[in-house]
Amino acid sequence: MNITKGTLARTIILALALINQILSVCGVAVLPIEDGQIETLVSTAWTVAAAVAAWWKNNSFTSAAIAADQARKEGQFGG
């Protein structure tokens, strides 16, 4: 099973954004910003951006999905 680099990178970025958001909600200041509202806004924006970027593309994790992606690229399926 060969997961693409893009799928892996987007998934890692999403995981980091979610961890950052959870830490922020728990009161752990991850970003060195004094004002809590600004930190929350930046953290939320980062999470939303990472989530949209991570799942905008087709993220294939299973062998069957990766094989289907390859078949589509090779023109075996229309689309």
PLY file of the C-alpha trace (Angstrom):
ply
format ascii 1.0
element vertex 79
property float x
property float y
property float z
element edge 78
property int vertex1
property int vertex2
end_header
0.00 0.00 0.00
1.53 3.32 -1.11
-0.12 6.39 0.39
0.79 9.49 -1.61
3.01 12.16 -0.08
0.24 14.74 -0.49
-2.27 12.61 1.41
0.23 12.02 4.20
1.24 15.71 4.41
-2.38 16.93 4.50
-3.27 14.38 7.18
-0.28 15.37 9.35
-1.11 19.08 9.02
-4.72 18.38 9.97
-3.62 16.34 13.01
-1.30 19.15 14.16
-4.07 21.72 13.73
-6.50 19.59 15.72
-3.95 19.04 18.51
-3.28 22.78 18.59
-7.01 23.49 18.80
-7.50 21.02 21.66
-4.57 22.53 23.57
-5.99 26.00 23.01
-9.41 24.94 24.31
-7.72 23.42 27.40
-5.99 26.73 28.12
-2.50 25.79 26.98
-1.05 28.74 25.06
0.66 27.23 22.01
1.11 30.47 20.11
3.12 33.20 21.88
0.27 35.75 21.81
-0.83 37.51 24.97
-4.44 38.21 24.07
-6.54 35.06 24.41
-9.08 36.10 21.79
-6.43 36.63 19.12
-4.87 33.26 19.91
-8.25 31.55 19.67
-9.03 33.24 16.35
-5.64 32.34 14.85
-5.88 28.78 16.15
-9.39 28.34 14.81
-8.45 29.80 11.43
-5.47 27.42 11.23
-7.70 24.46 12.08
-10.31 25.41 9.49
-7.67 26.00 6.80
-5.94 22.69 7.54
-9.24 20.79 7.53
-10.30 22.27 4.19
-6.87 21.67 2.61
-6.59 18.14 4.01
-9.90 16.88 2.75
-10.31 18.95 -0.43
-8.38 16.32 -2.33
-9.12 12.63 -2.57
-7.26 11.02 0.36
-6.84 7.33 -0.37
-5.64 5.18 2.53
-6.78 1.67 1.63
-5.16 -0.53 -0.98
-8.41 -0.69 -2.95
-8.75 3.11 -3.02
-5.14 3.58 -4.09
-5.59 0.97 -6.85
-8.77 2.74 -8.02
-6.91 6.07 -8.11
-4.17 4.50 -10.22
-6.71 2.91 -12.58
-8.46 6.29 -12.96
-5.14 7.97 -13.77
-4.42 5.33 -16.38
-7.79 5.99 -18.02
-9.42 2.67 -17.18
-12.37 4.53 -15.65
-14.02 7.49 -17.25
-13.59 10.76 -15.39
0 1
1 2
2 3
3 4
4 5
5 6
6 7
7 8
8 9
9 10
10 11
11 12
12 13
13 14
14 15
15 16
16 17
17 18
18 19
19 20
20 21
21 22
22 23
23 24
24 25
25 26
26 27
27 28
28 29
29 30
30 31
31 32
32 33
33 34
34 35
35 36
36 37
37 38
38 39
39 40
40 41
41 42
42 43
43 44
44 45
45 46
46 47
47 48
48 49
49 50
50 51
51 52
52 53
53 54
54 55
55 56
56 57
57 58
58 59
59 60
60 61
61 62
62 63
63 64
64 65
65 66
66 67
67 68
68 69
69 70
70 71
71 72
72 73
73 74
74 75
75 76
76 77
77 78
